[in-house]
Amino acid sequence: MLYAFDMNDFYCIFVLKLIMESSKLILYIQIMNKKMFKILLIVILLPMVQSAGQVAVGDGFKPIHNDTFWNTSDGRPLYSQGGGIFRFADPQTGRERYYWYGMRYKGAEEYRNDPTVTVEHAVFSAVTCYSSDNLTDWHYEGDVLTRDEVEKHGSGGWMGRLGVVYIKEKRQYALFVQHSNSDGAGVLIATSDNPTGQFRWAWRKDMTKMIGTPNTGDQTVFTDDDTGRSYLVYSYGRGRNKIYVSEIGIVNDSIDLIDCTQIFRGASREGNCMFKYKGKYYMCASNIYGWDGSYAYYLMADDIRGPYLPTNDMQVMKGCESDYAHVSQTGFFYTLRGTKQETVIYCGDRWADFAGNGLGYNQWVPLSFDGDEPRFNSLSSWSLNAVTGEWRVGSDNNYVLNGSFEADRRSIPNPVKPRQDFLLGWHTTVIKGCRVAVDDSLSPRLNHMNTREDRRHVIGEKSLCISDSLMPFVRRVSQTVASTPTIPLPDGVYTMRARVRRKGRFSRLEMYAVSAGRRQSYKIKPSMTSWTTISIDRVHVSGGSVEIGFWADGVAGAECLVDDVELVQYDASAGLSE
């Protein structure tokens, strides 16, 4: 029989109902007595109380994890690069949703299946579309522009860098994408009656009359939420030393670019994209590094057509210097105007399949602002509330910058642009041995190009190399991990991990951490001649700062390789060990 409840028990039932609804469970229970009910309530409530302050339940925050391959909400591989996110009305419900369009390349699928090999060529497969209500859980809508549709108008070529606009006059959605094939080059415009396609070839615009080249450099589509107008943001097709803005609209009854305004002329730039924050326009771009990561650059203006300041002198966004914008290239931005906060999301592309620079194609981080000045927050894990616009650092965030040593384009030191005699994010101190310099033929090499066998055990093409082939050496490679104006390093206990491999004789070889005068270390043993995970399980951090690093005292020719360094908050439940 069912228990007869008093008013206090009805309150308990209400709480229990809320808990079960939040987890989307339907539970039908018959409780024989009051004691059993209260035991059941304690069993359900206790874990939630214990987790308070770590993971809030039902608070609207959803996790975003970088440095990994993304999946849709139902577990499908997610492929979307060089695109953008736009808000359109759902044709079925009329309710606005987020639609994310991007490119899927054959190489991206191959690399995801086997990250030990860098893919040589980018082969276009399709333009994909994903939809979401919260910017974190994505549903695959389909391939909205297929290779078959494009190749009706010429074979081969390149497709990339795109965005979608709703054209009210035509009641159509227009996709603008960079395109070249055997028949020529330009901006391909494809149209659809539905935001989820299918998009069909409308025409391809030769840009020669506007900018002097048929093709653009990199391009994106920016929609100004305040005006409803959309723009193509793009660079000059050769050299990419000029950047333009063109409004998208109707010309002679065709979907076209209405005008052309040059907003930058100077150093070559690609990855051109734009966002708006607090009424100001930010023009952003990357270096001409091909598939590799880059600093994120920006200019700012009060009007979308400029003038952008400082004139023709793009500034490096603070916070991206130590790891080339989390080893990514500027892709696009999305400005989330929440009920409590306006948050700009940097949506970077990591072209890992062509550069071999780590896992994951999409690297998203929130920006912070000091007045008008943006700051890049390099995070491996964070969470976002799409309603309020608030964000916070993930409890499993890795605070090490360039921990996989992929933020350097070549072997270091490097005499070719950019000239570099140091590893981004790390400080190398030569206590004994050959000096490190681009103009020294005897200079040791600070990074190692991982073999395919190495990449079966560690991430990416490069790892740290601590060695000197000519003479005995003593060297320290270190990084100071500390609170920033926007990302605090909370005092507490952390775990430091790394993958290491050594050969030759060392009198001293260790991984260490120092905070508030307390030094902790782990000896890298002579037996670790193959890749081995080592850890200091309880690194005590105090004062918001800790120096981490590696100390080596070895004979000539001795070598220690290091990769995938992590500093994460200690999780007692994980049972981590060396």
C-alpha positions in Angstrom: 0.0 0.0 0.0 1.0 3.6 -0.5 2.3 5.6 2.5 0.1 8.5 3.8 2.2 11.7 3.7 2.1 14.7 5.9 2.9 18.3 4.7 6.7 17.9 5.4 6.7 14.8 3.4 5.0 16.6 0.5 7.8 19.1 0.5 10.3 16.2 0.3 8.3 14.8 -2.6 8.5 18.1 -4.4 12.2 18.3 -4.0 12.6 14.7 -5.1 10.4 15.4 -8.2 12.6 18.4 -9.2 15.7 16.3 -8.9 14.3 13.5 -11.0 12.9 15.9 -13.6 16.3 17.6 -13.9 17.9 14.3 -14.8 15.1 13.5 -17.1 14.1 10.3 -15.2 10.6 9.1 -14.6 10.4 7.0 -11.4 7.4 5.2 -10.2 7.8 4.1 -6.6 5.7 2.6 -3.9 7.0 3.4 -0.5 6.0 1.0 2.3 6.9 3.3 5.2 8.2 6.7 6.0 11.7 5.4 6.9 12.2 3.9 3.5 11.2 7.2 1.8 13.6 9.2 3.9 16.5 6.8 3.2 15.7 7.1 -0.5 15.7 10.9 -0.3 19.1 10.9 1.5 20.6 8.5 -1.1 19.6 10.9 -3.9 20.4 14.2 -2.2 23.7 13.3 -0.6 25.8 13.0 -3.7 24.4 16.4 -4.9 25.3 18.1 -1.6 28.8 16.6 -1.7 29.4 17.9 -5.2 28.2 21.4 -4.4 30.8 24.0 -5.4 32.3 21.7 -8.0 29.6 21.0 -10.5 26.3 22.8 -10.2 23.3 20.8 -11.3 20.8 22.5 -13.5 22.5 25.9 -13.4 22.5 26.3 -17.2 26.3 26.0 -17.7 27.5 23.6 -20.3 31.1 22.4 -20.8 33.3 23.2 -23.8 36.4 21.1 -24.1 39.3 22.1 -26.4 42.2 19.9 -27.5 39.9 17.1 -28.6 37.7 16.1 -31.4 34.1 17.2 -31.0 31.0 15.2 -31.4 27.3 16.1 -31.9 24.8 15.6 -29.1 24.0 12.1 -30.4 27.7 11.1 -30.8 28.4 11.8 -34.5 31.8 13.2 -35.4 31.5 17.0 -35.9 33.3 18.5 -38.9 33.0 22.2 -39.3 35.9 24.5 -40.2 36.3 28.0 -41.8 32.7 28.9 -41.3 30.5 30.8 -38.9 27.5 30.7 -36.5 24.2 32.6 -37.4 20.8 32.9 -35.8 17.8 32.1 -38.0 14.2 31.2 -37.4 13.6 27.4 -37.3 11.3 26.8 -40.4 9.3 24.3 -38.3 8.7 26.2 -35.1 9.5 29.8 -36.0 11.8 29.9 -32.9 15.3 31.3 -33.4 18.1 28.8 -33.3 21.9 28.8 -33.8 23.1 27.4 -37.1 26.8 26.6 -37.6 28.0 26.2 -41.1 31.5 25.0 -42.0 33.7 22.9 -44.2 34.3 19.2 -44.0 37.5 18.0 -45.7 38.4 14.4 -46.4 41.7 15.0 -44.6 39.9 15.9 -41.4 38.2 12.5 -41.3 41.5 10.8 -42.1 43.4 12.6 -39.3 40.7 12.0 -36.8 40.9 8.3 -37.5 44.7 8.3 -37.4 46.4 11.4 -35.8 49.9 9.8 -36.4 50.0 11.1 -40.0 49.9 14.6 -41.3 47.6 14.8 -44.4 49.2 16.4 -47.5 46.2 17.8 -49.3 42.9 19.5 -48.4 40.1 17.8 -50.4 36.6 19.4 -50.1 33.8 17.0 -49.1 30.9 19.2 -48.2 29.6 22.2 -46.4 28.0 21.0 -43.2 25.3 22.5 -41.1 24.7 22.0 -37.3 22.0 23.5 -35.1 21.8 24.3 -31.4 19.8 26.0 -28.8 22.7 26.7 -26.4 25.9 26.9 -28.5 27.3 23.7 -26.9 24.9 20.8 -27.9 24.9 20.5 -31.6 22.6 18.6 -33.9 23.8 17.5 -37.4 21.4 18.9 -40.0 23.2 17.5 -43.0 25.6 18.3 -45.8 23.9 21.5 -47.2 26.2 22.0 -50.2 27.7 18.9 -51.7 30.7 18.3 -53.8 28.5 16.9 -56.5 26.5 20.2 -56.7 29.7 22.2 -56.9 31.4 20.0 -59.5 28.5 20.5 -61.9 30.3 23.8 -62.6 33.9 22.6 -63.0 36.2 20.0 -61.5 38.7 20.1 -58.7 39.8 23.2 -56.9 39.4 24.7 -53.5 36.5 25.5 -51.2 36.7 27.2 -47.9 35.9 30.2 -45.7 32.1 30.8 -45.7 29.0 32.2 -44.1 25.3 32.4 -44.6 22.9 35.3 -44.8 19.1 35.6 -44.9 18.0 37.8 -47.8 14.6 39.2 -46.9 13.9 40.5 -50.4 14.4 37.1 -51.9 13.1 35.1 -48.9 16.3 33.0 -49.4 19.3 32.0 -47.5 22.6 32.8 -49.3 25.9 31.0 -48.7 29.0 32.9 -49.6 32.1 30.7 -50.0 35.7 31.1 -51.3 36.0 28.9 -54.5 38.3 28.1 -57.3 38.3 25.3 -59.9 39.3 24.5 -63.4 36.8 27.2 -64.7 38.1 30.0 -62.6 38.0 31.6 -59.1 35.9 33.9 -57.1 33.2 34.1 -54.4 30.6 31.3 -55.0 27.0 32.3 -54.0 24.7 29.4 -53.4 21.0 29.7 -52.3 18.3 27.8 -50.4 14.8 28.3 -49.2 15.7 26.7 -45.9 18.6 27.4 -43.5 19.3 23.6 -43.6 19.6 23.4 -47.3 19.9 22.1 -49.8 22.0 25.0 -51.2 22.3 25.2 -55.0 24.8 27.0 -57.1 23.5 30.5 -58.0 26.6 32.2 -59.5 30.2 32.9 -58.8 31.4 36.5 -58.5 34.7 37.4 -60.1 36.2 40.0 -57.7 38.6 41.6 -60.2 36.5 44.7 -60.8 36.3 45.3 -57.0 39.8 44.5 -55.8 42.0 43.5 -58.8 42.0 39.7 -58.3 39.3 37.2 -59.2 39.6 35.5 -55.8 39.6 36.8 -52.3 42.1 35.9 -49.7 40.5 34.4 -46.6 36.9 35.6 -45.9 34.0 35.4 -43.5 30.5 36.7 -43.2 29.6 39.1 -40.4 26.0 40.0 -39.4 25.5 43.1 -37.4 22.8 42.3 -34.9 22.0 45.9 -34.3 21.3 46.8 -37.9 20.4 43.4 -39.4 22.9 44.0 -42.2 25.4 41.4 -43.3 28.9 41.9 -44.7 31.7 39.9 -46.4 35.0 40.5 -44.7 38.0 39.5 -46.9 41.5 40.1 -48.0 43.2 40.8 -51.3 43.7 37.7 -53.3 47.5 38.0 -53.9 49.7 38.7 -50.9 46.7 39.4 -48.7 48.1 42.7 -47.6 44.7 44.5 -47.9 41.4 43.8 -46.1 38.0 44.9 -47.3 34.4 45.0 -46.1 31.4 44.7 -48.5 27.8 44.8 -47.6 25.7 41.9 -48.9 22.4 42.7 -50.7 20.6 42.9 -54.0 22.1 44.3 -57.2 20.1 44.1 -60.4 17.8 41.6 -58.8 20.7 39.3 -57.9 22.2 38.5 -54.5 25.6 40.3 -54.7 28.1 42.5 -52.9 26.8 46.1 -52.9 30.0 48.0 -52.2 33.7 47.7 -51.3 35.6 49.5 -48.6 39.3 49.0 -47.9 39.8 49.0 -44.1 43.4 47.9 -43.9 46.7 47.9 -45.8 49.9 46.6 -44.4 51.4 43.3 -43.3 49.9 40.2 -45.0 47.0 38.7 -43.1 44.6 35.8 -43.4 41.9 34.3 -41.3 40.0 37.6 -41.6 36.9 37.9 -39.4 35.0 40.4 -37.4 32.9 40.9 -34.2 31.1 43.6 -32.4 31.2 44.4 -28.7 29.6 47.2 -26.8 29.0 49.1 -30.0 32.5 48.9 -31.4 33.7 46.8 -34.4 36.8 44.6 -34.2 38.6 43.5 -37.3 40.7 40.4 -36.6 43.1 38.3 -38.6 46.1 35.9 -38.3 49.6 35.7 -39.8 50.3 34.1 -43.2 51.3 30.8 -41.6 49.3 28.4 -43.8 47.7 25.7 -41.6 49.7 26.6 -38.5 48.5 28.5 -35.4 49.2 32.3 -35.1 48.9 35.3 -33.0 45.4 36.8 -33.1 45.6 40.4 -34.4 42.9 43.1 -34.2 41.9 46.7 -35.1 39.0 48.6 -33.7 36.5 51.1 -35.1 33.3 52.9 -34.3 31.8 52.3 -37.8 32.0 49.1 -39.7 33.6 50.9 -42.6 36.2 52.5 -40.4 38.5 54.2 -39.8 40.1 51.2 -37.9 42.7 52.1 -35.4 45.6 52.0 -35.0 45.8 52.8 -38.7 47.2 49.8 -40.7 48.9 48.5 -37.6 47.2 45.4 -36.3 47.8 44.7 -32.6 48.4 41.3 -31.0 45.6 40.4 -28.7 46.9 40.0 -25.2 46.8 36.5 -23.8 47.5 34.7 -27.1 51.2 35.3 -27.2 52.4 32.2 -25.3 50.6 29.6 -27.4 49.6 31.1 -30.7 46.0 31.6 -29.7 45.7 28.1 -28.2 47.4 26.7 -31.3 44.8 27.9 -33.7 44.0 30.4 -36.5 41.3 33.1 -36.3 38.2 31.4 -37.7 35.2 33.5 -36.6 33.7 35.1 -33.5 30.3 34.9 -32.0 29.0 37.6 -29.7 26.5 36.2 -27.2 24.2 38.9 -25.6 23.0 37.2 -22.5 20.6 38.4 -19.8 23.5 39.2 -17.5 26.6 39.5 -19.7 27.8 40.0 -23.2 30.4 37.5 -24.1 32.5 37.3 -27.3 33.5 33.7 -28.2 36.7 33.3 -30.2 36.1 30.3 -32.5 39.5 29.3 -33.8 40.4 26.7 -36.4 43.1 24.2 -35.7 44.0 22.7 -39.0 45.5 19.7 -37.3 45.2 17.4 -40.3 47.4 19.6 -42.5 49.8 20.9 -39.7 49.8 18.0 -37.3 49.5 20.4 -34.5 47.4 18.6 -32.0 43.9 17.2 -31.6 40.7 18.9 -32.4 39.6 21.2 -35.2 37.6 23.7 -33.1 39.2 25.7 -30.3 36.7 28.0 -28.6 37.6 30.4 -25.8 35.9 33.4 -24.3 37.3 36.9 -24.6 37.6 39.4 -21.7 37.8 43.1 -22.1 39.8 45.8 -20.3 37.7 48.8 -21.4 37.8 48.4 -25.2 40.9 46.2 -25.2 40.2 42.5 -25.8 42.1 39.7 -24.0 42.4 36.1 -25.2 41.7 33.5 -22.5 43.6 30.4 -23.4 41.6 27.6 -21.8 41.4 23.9 -22.5 38.2 23.6 -20.5 35.4 26.1 -19.7 31.7 26.2 -19.5 29.1 28.6 -20.9 25.6 29.7 -19.9 23.9 30.6 -23.2 21.0 32.3 -21.5 22.9 34.6 -19.1 26.1 34.9 -21.2 28.2 34.0 -18.2 31.2 31.7 -18.4 33.7 30.1 -16.0 36.9 28.0 -16.0 36.4 24.3 -16.0 37.6 22.3 -13.0 39.6 20.1 -15.4 41.3 23.0 -17.2 45.0 22.5 -18.1 46.8 25.7 -17.0 50.0 25.0 -18.9 50.4 27.0 -22.1 51.9 25.3 -25.2 52.1 22.1 -23.1 52.3 19.9 -26.3 54.9 22.2 -27.9 52.9 22.6 -31.0 52.8 26.5 -31.0 56.1 26.7 -33.0 56.0 26.3 -36.8 59.5 24.9 -37.3 62.4 23.4 -35.5 63.7 25.9 -32.9 65.9 27.9 -33.1 64.7 29.1 -36.5 66.4 31.8 -38.6 63.4 32.0 -41.0 60.4 34.3 -40.5 59.3 34.4 -37.8 62.9 34.3 -36.3 62.7 32.4 -33.1 65.3 31.2 -30.6 62.8 30.2 -27.9 59.8 27.9 -27.4 56.6 29.9 -27.0 55.4 29.9 -23.4 58.6 28.4 -22.1 61.9 29.8 -20.8 65.1 27.9 -21.5 68.1 28.7 -19.2 71.5 27.3 -20.4 73.6 26.9 -17.2 76.2 24.9 -19.0 76.7 23.9 -22.6 76.2 25.4 -26.1 74.2 28.6 -26.3 70.8 28.7 -28.0 70.7 31.2 -30.9 69.6 31.4 -34.5 73.0 32.7 -35.5 75.0 29.9 -33.8 75.7 26.9 -35.9 76.4 24.9 -32.7 73.1 25.7 -31.1 71.1 22.9 -29.7 67.7 22.2 -31.1 65.0 22.9 -28.5 62.2 20.8 -30.1 62.0 17.4 -31.6 60.0 16.5 -34.7 58.0 13.5 -33.6 58.2 10.3 -35.7 55.1 8.4 -36.5 56.0 6.0 -33.8 56.3 8.9 -31.3 52.9 10.1 -32.3 51.3 6.8 -31.3 52.1 7.8 -27.8 52.1 11.6 -27.7 50.1 14.4 -29.4 51.2 16.3 -32.4 54.3 16.8 -34.6 56.6 18.3 -32.0 57.9 17.7 -28.5 60.4 19.4 -26.2 64.0 18.3 -26.7 66.6 18.7 -23.8 69.9 17.8 -25.3 73.4 19.0 -26.4 75.2 16.9 -29.0 78.6 18.6 -28.5 79.3 18.9 -24.8 78.1 18.2 -21.3 75.1 20.4 -20.4 73.0 21.7 -17.6 69.7 23.2 -18.6 66.4 24.3 -17.1 63.2 24.6 -19.2 60.5 26.3 -17.2 57.1 28.1 -17.3 55.6 30.3 -14.6 51.9 29.5 -14.4 50.1 32.4 -12.7 46.8 34.1 -12.3 46.0 36.6 -15.0 43.7 39.6 -14.8 40.9 37.4 -16.1 41.9 33.8 -15.3 42.8 33.1 -11.6 45.0 30.2 -10.6 43.3 29.2 -7.4 45.4 28.2 -4.5 45.1 24.5 -3.8 46.4 21.1 -4.8 47.2 20.3 -8.4 48.5 17.3 -10.5 51.4 17.9 -12.9 51.8 15.3 -15.6 54.0 14.8 -18.7 55.1 12.2 -21.1 58.8 11.6 -21.2 61.4 9.6 -23.1 65.2 9.6 -22.4 68.5 8.2 -23.6 72.1 8.5 -22.5 73.5 9.4 -19.1 72.2 12.1 -16.8 73.5 12.8 -13.3 70.3 14.7 -12.7 67.0 14.7 -14.6 63.7 15.7 -13.1 60.4 17.3 -13.5 59.6 19.9 -10.8 57.2 22.4 -9.4 57.9 25.4 -7.1 55.3 27.6 -5.4 55.8 29.9 -2.4 59.3 28.5 -1.8 58.1 24.9 -1.7 59.8 22.6 -4.3 58.5 19.3 -5.4 60.1 17.0 -8.0 59.9 13.7 -9.8 63.1 11.9 -10.9 63.0 10.8 -14.6 64.4 7.3 -14.3 67.1 5.7 -16.6 64.6 3.0 -17.4 62.2 5.4 -19.2 63.7 4.8 -22.6 60.2 4.6 -24.2 57.4 7.1 -23.7 56.2 7.1 -20.1 53.7 9.1 -18.2 55.1 10.7 -15.0 53.3 12.8 -12.5 53.6 14.8 -9.3 50.2 14.1 -7.8 50.0 16.8 -5.2 51.5 20.1 -6.3 50.7 22.7 -3.7 50.0 26.1 -5.3 50.0 29.2 -3.1 49.9 32.9 -4.0 48.4 32.3 -7.4 51.7 31.2 -9.0 53.8 28.2 -9.6 56.9 27.5 -11.6 56.9 24.2 -13.4 59.7 22.8 -15.5 62.4 20.3 -16.2 66.0 20.2 -15.0 68.7 18.3 -16.9 72.4 17.7 -16.2 73.7 15.3 -18.8 76.6 14.2 -20.8 77.1 15.1 -24.5 74.6 13.3 -26.6 72.2 12.6 -23.8 68.6 13.4 -24.6 65.3 13.8 -22.8 62.1 14.3 -24.8 59.0 15.8 -23.1 55.4 16.2 -24.4 51.8 16.8 -23.3 52.6 18.7 -20.1 49.5 19.3 -17.8 48.8 21.1 -14.6 45.2 20.4 -13.5 43.4 20.7 -10.2 43.9 17.6 -8.1 41.0 15.2 -8.2 41.1 12.8 -5.2 38.5 10.6 -6.7 40.5 9.9 -9.8 43.0 7.8 -8.1 45.9 9.2 -10.1 49.3 7.6 -9.7 52.7 7.9 -11.3 
